[in-house]
């Protein structure tokens, strides 16, 4: 009798191991399909921060980071006042950040846009080497080694960027990388933030 039980139990468990992942995949596929049919962006992550002041913080600079022979300063929330700012959370260990970087270098040349960076959960040495290798698009870079500021902003992962109005209010959140395809749309959002601030 014990031999019969030993023979029948393993096939049942094996069947469950095959069926459960399949059921999970089907459920996720249905949810994804319904999101597409509803017009929702599957990459969009809502944030309650939009329309609220940027979290108060003060971060030290990335140690020994220079641009054009001058030290790159650290970053604080007080720096957002007076000009539209793109705050880009990046890290040396982030592969998509490497892909996005040329677009940030391009954006830094826009005369009406200020681009700043926050080196997220990274060592200062690694963050510095990343920028030395790829270029420094940032007017200021804060070193967020613990990820505390990222948590306050509601960052899920890197890269993520936030559009801050001249009044220090978060106007929009960009999830994923800036690409040649969406570059113009991002610029439009940045300039719209300036228009809103001027109207107020």
Secondary structure, 3 states (H helix, E strand, C coil): CHHHHHHHHHHHHHHHHHHHHHHHHHHHHHHHHHHHHCCCCCCCCCCCCCCCECCCCEECECCCCEECCEECCCEEHHHHCCCCEEEEEECCCCHHHHHHHHHHHHHCCCCCCEEEEEEECCCHHHHHHHHHHHCCCCCCEEEECCCHHHHHHCCCCCCEEEEECCCCEEEEEEECCCCCCCHHHHHHHHHHHHHHHHHC
